[in-house]
Amino acid sequence: MGKWKFDDNSAFVDAAIERAIRAGLEEAGGEFAAQAKRNSRVDTGDTKASIDHKLDGRSVLVGSNAENAIWEEFGTGIHAEKGDGRKTPWVYKDRKGKFHRTSGKRGTRALSKAMRSKAATAKRLIEAKLGAIK
């Protein structure tokens, strides 16, 4: 009878799968962030410029650390999502010192729309990376 030898390559396979998933998530995060930037309204460009992505384990986080980002996403005042915004107009001063009266602004839902519109692309990117494992 012949001798059998078993080589356990599962650690190498697991590592290759993990690298492929992370590479796919990195590309998907870039797609989501780029689409969110395209969906954003631009006044100063600060919020748009702050949209980014980062890997967090087997997840990709896409968002902004700009204070204005949450207001851009969900709206303010009478336009706030779920109707929980301020109901009376207010006045504010912009960076240039000009005063404005407003009742709020509609949310763009830039991030939410980006996630929905790029979900299939993200899936394809990750599948392609997994399919390229050798």
Backbone bond lengths (Angstrom), bond angles and torsions (degrees), N, CA, C in turn:
res aa  C-N    CA-C-N  psi(-1)  N-CA   C-N-CA  omega(-1)  CA-C   N-CA-C  phi
1 M - - - 1.431 - - 1.526 110.46 -
2 G 1.355 113.97 145.53 1.449 119.76 179.47 1.518 111.71 -81.89
3 K 1.308 114.65 160.76 1.458 119.59 177.60 1.521 109.23 -91.84
4 W 1.294 114.08 142.02 1.454 120.65 176.28 1.514 108.55 -105.75
5 K 1.311 114.65 140.67 1.458 119.64 176.77 1.525 107.31 -126.13
6 F 1.307 115.57 131.81 1.461 121.12 179.70 1.517 108.86 -111.85
7 D 1.339 115.55 120.05 1.458 120.73 174.56 1.522 107.96 -103.34
8 D 1.290 116.78 120.58 1.470 121.93 179.64 1.526 108.98 -89.57
9 N 1.315 115.60 103.87 1.460 121.51 178.91 1.530 112.00 -103.08
10 S 1.312 116.50 15.38 1.463 119.52 -175.41 1.535 112.46 -60.30
11 A 1.330 117.88 -34.90 1.465 119.69 178.95 1.527 111.02 -64.94
12 F 1.318 116.68 -38.50 1.472 120.68 177.90 1.535 110.68 -68.10
13 V 1.325 115.59 -40.24 1.466 120.47 178.88 1.526 109.90 -65.52
14 D 1.332 116.71 -46.80 1.466 120.61 178.23 1.527 111.33 -58.01
15 A 1.332 116.88 -43.03 1.469 121.06 -179.66 1.529 110.87 -65.62
16 A 1.328 117.15 -39.77 1.471 120.78 179.04 1.524 110.57 -65.53
17 I 1.327 116.59 -40.98 1.471 120.55 178.14 1.527 110.02 -63.94
18 E 1.326 116.33 -44.00 1.465 120.25 179.86 1.525 111.22 -62.17
19 R 1.327 117.70 -43.54 1.475 120.82 178.03 1.524 110.67 -62.26
20 A 1.322 117.45 -41.16 1.471 121.30 -179.62 1.521 110.98 -65.37
21 I 1.317 116.73 -43.28 1.471 120.15 179.00 1.518 110.01 -62.84
22 R 1.317 117.22 -46.46 1.468 120.61 -179.56 1.527 111.49 -63.07
23 A 1.325 116.88 -40.38 1.472 120.19 178.17 1.528 110.16 -64.72
24 G 1.324 116.95 -41.76 1.460 120.55 177.82 1.516 112.05 -64.71
25 L 1.335 116.59 -41.94 1.463 120.56 177.86 1.522 111.51 -64.45
26 E 1.323 116.67 -39.03 1.473 120.42 178.35 1.534 110.33 -60.73
27 E 1.327 116.38 -45.95 1.466 119.91 178.61 1.522 111.06 -66.01
28 A 1.325 116.70 -42.44 1.464 120.50 179.27 1.528 110.69 -62.06
29 G 1.331 116.78 -42.89 1.465 120.40 177.91 1.510 112.14 -60.08
30 G 1.330 116.13 -39.38 1.469 120.13 176.38 1.522 111.59 -63.54
31 E 1.321 116.13 -39.75 1.476 120.45 177.41 1.525 111.01 -64.40
32 F 1.343 116.27 -46.25 1.463 120.26 179.84 1.524 110.95 -60.52
33 A 1.333 116.70 -47.01 1.465 120.83 -178.10 1.528 111.21 -64.12
34 A 1.327 116.66 -42.83 1.474 119.79 179.83 1.532 110.81 -63.06
35 Q 1.337 116.83 -41.04 1.459 119.75 179.33 1.526 110.81 -67.48
36 A 1.325 117.34 -40.10 1.465 120.69 178.32 1.528 110.41 -61.59
37 K 1.327 116.75 -38.82 1.466 119.96 177.44 1.528 110.59 -64.42
38 R 1.338 116.32 -41.18 1.475 119.24 177.75 1.521 111.22 -64.93
39 N 1.324 117.46 -31.50 1.467 122.01 -179.44 1.524 112.94 -78.32
40 S 1.320 117.83 -15.74 1.464 122.14 -173.41 1.513 112.23 -76.63
41 R 1.312 113.96 147.48 1.471 119.23 171.89 1.518 106.18 -85.71
42 V 1.325 116.62 150.89 1.462 120.09 -174.84 1.521 110.58 -124.29
43 D 1.326 114.76 123.02 1.455 121.04 169.71 1.526 105.82 -112.92
44 T 1.317 116.59 -72.93 1.465 119.88 176.14 1.531 111.19 -91.81
45 G 1.327 117.10 -22.34 1.460 121.62 -177.68 1.520 113.55 89.78
46 D 1.342 116.99 -2.67 1.467 120.54 -177.65 1.531 112.08 -63.89
47 T 1.324 116.64 -46.07 1.464 119.53 -178.38 1.519 110.13 -66.10
48 K 1.308 116.33 -45.21 1.465 120.31 179.18 1.527 110.77 -58.47
49 A 1.319 116.75 -45.00 1.464 121.24 -178.74 1.526 112.08 -66.68
50 S 1.321 117.22 -23.85 1.465 120.38 -176.74 1.530 112.97 -84.02
51 I 1.308 118.91 -10.43 1.472 121.05 -179.62 1.517 108.98 -71.41
52 D 1.323 115.37 127.67 1.459 121.03 -176.85 1.522 109.72 -151.85
53 H 1.311 115.61 179.68 1.463 120.82 177.84 1.525 109.67 -138.73
54 K 1.332 115.61 157.07 1.458 120.67 174.07 1.520 108.59 -153.40
55 L 1.321 114.63 150.56 1.459 120.43 177.70 1.522 109.12 -80.75
56 D 1.332 114.68 144.03 1.453 122.15 177.14 1.522 106.58 -141.42
57 G 1.319 115.09 87.26 1.466 119.61 -174.95 1.517 110.17 67.28
58 R 1.309 116.55 -123.61 1.461 121.36 178.14 1.523 111.32 -99.38
59 S 1.314 115.86 29.08 1.458 122.37 176.99 1.515 109.03 -129.97
60 V 1.321 115.19 157.51 1.456 119.71 172.01 1.525 106.77 -121.54
61 L 1.315 115.52 130.00 1.457 122.12 179.76 1.522 108.15 -100.17
62 V 1.317 115.92 130.71 1.456 121.51 178.92 1.517 107.37 -126.15
63 G 1.310 117.09 129.37 1.450 119.35 -179.51 1.514 112.02 176.36
64 S 1.322 114.01 -161.08 1.458 121.49 -176.85 1.517 108.87 -142.17
65 N 1.311 115.79 145.67 1.460 120.18 174.25 1.526 111.15 -99.85
66 A 1.319 117.82 6.73 1.468 121.45 179.08 1.530 109.88 -74.38
67 E 1.308 116.45 136.97 1.468 120.83 -179.50 1.528 111.56 -56.82
68 N 1.310 116.79 -38.13 1.461 122.17 -176.79 1.536 113.16 -70.79
69 A 1.316 117.40 -17.78 1.469 120.83 -173.17 1.524 112.89 -58.81
70 I 1.309 117.86 -41.98 1.462 120.03 -178.11 1.525 110.81 -66.59
71 W 1.324 116.71 -35.09 1.463 120.37 178.44 1.521 110.91 -71.76
72 E 1.336 115.81 -35.80 1.471 119.59 176.80 1.529 110.52 -65.97
73 E 1.303 116.13 -38.69 1.464 120.39 -177.44 1.534 111.38 -71.17
74 F 1.334 117.20 -48.55 1.463 121.08 -170.52 1.523 115.45 -107.49
75 G 1.330 118.26 -6.16 1.462 120.92 179.18 1.517 112.40 84.48
76 T 1.324 114.88 169.51 1.465 121.52 179.89 1.516 109.62 -137.25
77 G 1.333 114.49 167.78 1.464 120.74 175.09 1.521 112.53 56.39
78 I 1.326 115.95 -136.93 1.466 120.56 -176.87 1.526 112.16 -68.11
79 H 1.330 117.17 -13.18 1.470 121.72 -179.61 1.530 112.79 -98.23
80 A 1.319 117.37 0.66 1.466 120.54 -176.95 1.525 110.49 -61.94
81 E 1.320 114.43 142.11 1.459 120.12 178.01 1.524 109.38 -59.34
82 K 1.293 116.11 142.78 1.468 124.28 179.65 1.526 112.29 68.21
83 G 1.336 118.10 9.82 1.457 121.71 175.45 1.514 115.14 66.31
84 D 1.330 118.17 20.12 1.460 119.26 -176.12 1.523 113.65 -98.64
85 G 1.335 117.04 19.29 1.460 120.33 178.35 1.515 112.41 -88.75
86 R 1.306 114.88 175.14 1.460 121.80 179.03 1.527 110.10 -62.57
87 K 1.321 117.15 137.67 1.468 121.68 -175.47 1.530 113.35 -95.96
88 T 1.326 117.27 -11.80 1.460 120.61 -178.88 1.527 109.94 -111.29
89 P 1.343 117.46 147.86 1.475 120.64 179.54 1.533 111.50 -64.80
90 W 1.326 115.98 159.23 1.447 121.76 177.00 1.525 109.37 -143.53
91 V 1.318 115.60 168.09 1.464 122.75 -179.55 1.527 107.57 -118.97
92 Y 1.333 115.32 140.47 1.460 120.03 175.79 1.515 109.36 -140.84
93 K 1.325 115.79 160.20 1.458 122.20 178.99 1.521 108.10 -108.79
94 D 1.338 116.92 129.14 1.467 120.89 -179.93 1.531 110.16 -83.01
95 R 1.302 116.36 -179.06 1.472 122.10 -177.72 1.520 113.33 -61.23
96 K 1.310 115.53 -28.23 1.468 120.14 -177.63 1.523 112.01 -86.65
97 G 1.348 116.07 0.29 1.456 119.87 178.97 1.523 113.94 89.53
98 K 1.299 117.63 4.17 1.468 121.68 -179.46 1.529 109.62 -86.87
99 F 1.342 115.74 137.37 1.458 120.61 179.10 1.525 110.37 -90.32
100 H 1.338 114.80 145.29 1.468 121.73 179.28 1.521 109.10 -135.21
101 R 1.324 115.51 142.16 1.467 121.72 173.31 1.526 106.40 -105.71
102 T 1.321 116.77 133.56 1.458 120.12 -177.41 1.524 111.64 -146.65
103 S 1.295 114.52 158.46 1.469 121.63 171.06 1.525 109.35 -110.97
104 G 1.321 116.02 6.82 1.457 121.25 178.60 1.512 111.93 121.17
105 K 1.303 114.46 -178.70 1.467 120.15 178.14 1.515 109.57 -136.48
106 R 1.304 114.77 150.41 1.461 120.60 177.64 1.524 109.43 -73.47
107 G 1.308 115.62 143.09 1.462 120.36 175.77 1.520 110.14 -73.50
108 T 1.308 116.09 145.68 1.466 119.90 178.41 1.518 112.38 -86.80
109 R 1.344 116.60 -22.50 1.477 122.56 -174.82 1.532 110.02 54.77
110 A 1.339 115.69 33.90 1.467 122.06 -176.64 1.524 112.62 -56.28
111 L 1.315 117.44 -44.89 1.469 120.34 -179.31 1.526 111.36 -70.60
112 S 1.316 116.53 -46.16 1.471 120.33 -179.83 1.519 111.69 -60.48
113 K 1.315 115.85 -44.24 1.469 120.19 179.35 1.526 111.21 -64.85
114 A 1.324 116.46 -38.80 1.468 120.38 178.60 1.520 110.44 -62.34
115 M 1.324 117.19 -43.67 1.468 120.68 -179.57 1.532 110.75 -62.16
116 R 1.318 115.80 -44.14 1.478 118.75 179.99 1.520 111.60 -67.02
117 S 1.318 117.32 -43.27 1.467 119.56 -174.37 1.524 113.04 -74.87
118 K 1.316 117.71 -22.76 1.467 120.93 -176.89 1.528 113.70 -107.75
119 A 1.319 118.45 6.12 1.469 121.02 -178.10 1.525 111.78 -60.31
120 A 1.319 118.03 -45.56 1.468 120.79 -179.95 1.532 110.89 -66.02
121 T 1.315 116.28 -37.84 1.472 120.38 177.43 1.522 109.93 -62.77
122 A 1.323 117.04 -43.60 1.464 121.25 179.48 1.527 110.30 -60.63
123 K 1.305 116.43 -44.07 1.465 120.22 179.44 1.529 110.58 -60.51
124 R 1.333 116.38 -44.46 1.474 120.44 179.43 1.527 111.59 -63.39
125 L 1.318 116.96 -40.75 1.469 120.65 179.73 1.526 111.25 -62.12
126 I 1.316 116.53 -45.45 1.453 120.35 -179.11 1.533 110.33 -68.33
127 E 1.326 117.10 -42.33 1.471 120.22 177.42 1.520 111.19 -61.00
128 A 1.331 116.84 -39.44 1.471 120.40 179.90 1.527 110.69 -63.47
129 K 1.329 116.27 -41.95 1.476 119.98 178.83 1.524 110.48 -65.15
130 L 1.309 117.21 -41.56 1.471 119.94 178.08 1.524 111.49 -66.72
131 G 1.329 116.01 -37.24 1.459 120.49 179.60 1.521 113.42 -69.68
132 A 1.326 116.56 -18.99 1.465 120.27 -178.09 1.538 112.98 -90.83
133 I 1.327 116.69 0.92 1.476 119.88 179.58 1.525 108.83 -63.34
134 K 1.307 114.61 133.08 1.470 120.07 178.91 1.505 110.46 -119.20
